[in-house]
């Protein structure tokens, strides 16, 4: 019985598989290589018809999501907190005064750049996506988000 449960768990876990670049559609590889020739430590994942690459470049962590035809869905990178627009930093200090910024990232989608901040708090962590003007686009309770994925 334990072997069956283990086999099912492994099979379920592979629905989003990490694999070598050989399993990525040619157009996705071409577009990635043309844009990120200097990338290192590239890891690929796939789910449905979406291909996700995590990689390092110029000392920063980056990520990008492609459709199967090679078009970019969205992309981003980790940034220093000081790289957040002043409007975003002001919004955090005013609206989330009891929290500190743990991580900051850019998220580029549909030609617009948004900023994600992971905010530490006394009771729970929070991820917040901001527009460049400091307005909040989305809040995600990190712990509640994890629980949703389990069910």
Legacy VTK file of the C-alpha trace (Angstrom):
# vtk DataFile Version 3.0
C-alpha trace
ASCII
DATASET POLYDATA
POINTS 151 float
0.000 0.000 0.000
2.849 2.413 0.833
4.356 1.805 -2.614
1.038 2.642 -4.274
0.665 5.860 -2.304
4.270 6.818 -3.112
3.777 6.075 -6.814
0.586 8.170 -6.903
2.289 11.038 -5.068
5.211 10.992 -7.477
2.891 10.874 -10.466
0.845 13.802 -9.157
3.990 15.786 -8.410
5.162 15.370 -11.975
2.161 17.166 -13.460
4.420 20.197 -13.285
7.686 18.622 -14.276
11.199 19.996 -14.129
13.118 18.862 -17.166
16.009 19.577 -19.485
15.812 22.116 -22.275
15.576 19.198 -24.766
11.872 18.811 -23.887
11.030 22.463 -24.578
9.408 23.312 -27.947
11.906 24.648 -30.478
10.258 28.082 -30.780
10.328 28.539 -26.993
14.034 27.599 -26.849
14.858 29.913 -29.747
13.059 32.884 -28.206
14.632 32.231 -24.819
18.143 31.870 -26.227
17.776 35.006 -28.382
16.703 37.102 -25.401
18.791 35.525 -22.641
22.010 34.255 -24.216
23.908 35.091 -21.002
21.552 33.092 -18.743
22.988 30.472 -16.413
21.532 27.832 -14.085
18.416 27.539 -16.267
15.658 25.282 -14.921
12.578 24.512 -17.001
9.107 23.494 -15.847
5.988 22.827 -17.856
2.313 22.780 -17.046
-0.269 22.346 -19.754
0.980 24.476 -22.669
3.024 26.881 -20.524
6.813 26.690 -20.221
8.451 28.352 -17.246
12.177 29.050 -16.963
14.013 30.184 -13.831
17.565 31.386 -14.368
20.310 33.713 -13.261
21.751 36.538 -15.283
24.056 39.375 -14.261
23.854 38.228 -10.639
20.045 38.428 -10.494
17.354 35.760 -10.378
14.960 35.932 -13.328
11.929 33.980 -14.530
9.872 33.897 -17.702
6.695 32.102 -18.847
6.149 31.188 -22.483
3.164 29.868 -24.388
3.925 26.744 -26.453
4.271 28.902 -29.588
7.133 30.838 -27.987
5.280 34.027 -27.082
6.033 35.486 -23.667
3.151 35.403 -21.182
4.983 37.275 -18.436
8.421 37.659 -16.939
10.205 39.203 -14.018
13.247 39.373 -11.821
14.235 39.919 -8.225
15.290 43.469 -7.459
16.733 45.325 -4.509
14.169 47.038 -2.284
15.808 50.338 -3.224
14.855 49.658 -6.870
11.144 49.795 -6.069
9.589 53.038 -7.347
9.308 55.704 -4.659
5.502 55.606 -4.990
5.520 51.878 -4.145
7.824 52.366 -1.158
5.602 55.213 0.068
2.485 53.040 -0.277
4.131 50.267 1.716
5.212 52.604 4.518
1.713 54.140 4.686
-0.554 51.127 4.122
1.629 48.385 5.604
3.500 50.281 8.307
3.658 47.229 10.602
5.471 45.158 7.944
8.960 45.017 6.509
9.880 44.269 2.916
11.557 40.868 2.682
11.837 40.607 -1.123
10.998 42.693 -4.163
10.408 41.648 -7.768
9.314 43.092 -11.073
6.508 41.444 -13.031
6.155 42.394 -16.694
2.948 41.458 -18.452
1.047 42.967 -21.370
3.664 45.699 -21.752
3.300 46.946 -18.177
5.660 46.568 -15.256
4.258 45.813 -11.842
6.112 45.325 -8.589
5.653 42.514 -6.100
6.749 42.916 -2.516
6.863 40.101 0.002
6.030 41.743 3.316
6.827 40.185 6.680
4.392 40.773 9.502
3.923 39.682 13.080
1.132 37.259 12.303
1.508 36.310 8.628
3.445 37.096 5.479
1.750 38.943 2.667
2.570 39.320 -1.025
1.351 42.526 -2.624
1.428 43.485 -6.302
1.664 47.218 -6.946
1.343 49.353 -10.045
4.183 51.831 -10.620
2.055 54.622 -9.124
1.867 52.769 -5.796
-1.717 51.573 -6.145
-2.364 48.032 -4.954
-3.371 45.635 -7.692
-3.539 42.432 -5.678
-2.894 41.105 -2.157
-2.105 37.473 -1.440
-1.923 36.031 2.047
1.015 33.684 1.734
-0.282 31.145 4.275
-3.859 31.094 2.948
-2.522 30.803 -0.622
-0.518 27.728 0.366
-3.585 26.158 1.989
-5.657 26.661 -1.151
-3.110 24.738 -3.193
-3.284 21.745 -0.866
-6.977 21.033 -1.514
LINES 1 152
151 0 1 2 3 4 5 6 7 8 9 10 11 12 13 14 15 16 17 18 19 20 21 22 23 24 25 26 27 28 29 30 31 32 33 34 35 36 37 38 39 40 41 42 43 44 45 46 47 48 49 50 51 52 53 54 55 56 57 58 59 60 61 62 63 64 65 66 67 68 69 70 71 72 73 74 75 76 77 78 79 80 81 82 83 84 85 86 87 88 89 90 91 92 93 94 95 96 97 98 99 100 101 102 103 104 105 106 107 108 109 110 111 112 113 114 115 116 117 118 119 120 121 122 123 124 125 126 127 128 129 130 131 132 133 134 135 136 137 138 139 140 141 142 143 144 145 146 147 148 149 150
